[in-house]
């Protein structure tokens, strides 16, 4: 398929150019932004995926593993090793859900709850490092949320 031309006088647009790919921009942005978190999370003994788990639990604890996986858009099998490492580090505990013996509930420990205070310095440091306003970052987050929803929709036959 030849490049697409938007008008008779315009140069054809090559849709296969690397710098035109949304997937490429998202992949690089994701890697680079997550890398900014590493030096902030390391002293807390957390990886970025573990930080995301803690963010969810700081909002609402205890949570069933299935509910936590849904909030994080992860499969429970992917979440399980993260929870095991957080449990070994003393941040969370995993116990049977008192409402449903078949389900596991994840709760913050005292150490995990106390870690929230240290984590409060992370968002301002990231905002400062990116050099963007909160409004710009929130607009970008909202656009990405719409993109995630659109990509998750089943395609029509």
CORFEN-V15978 format. One record per helix or strand. SS is the DSSP state (alpha for helix, beta for strand). FROM is the first residue (numbers start at 1). TO is the last residue. If there is no record, write none. Layout:
# CORFEN-V15978
SS FROM TO
SS FROM TO
This chain:
# CORFEN-V15978
beta 4 4
beta 13 13
alpha 18 20
alpha 22 42
alpha 48 59
beta 63 64
alpha 65 72
alpha 76 88
beta 92 97
beta 100 108
alpha 110 130
alpha 134 152
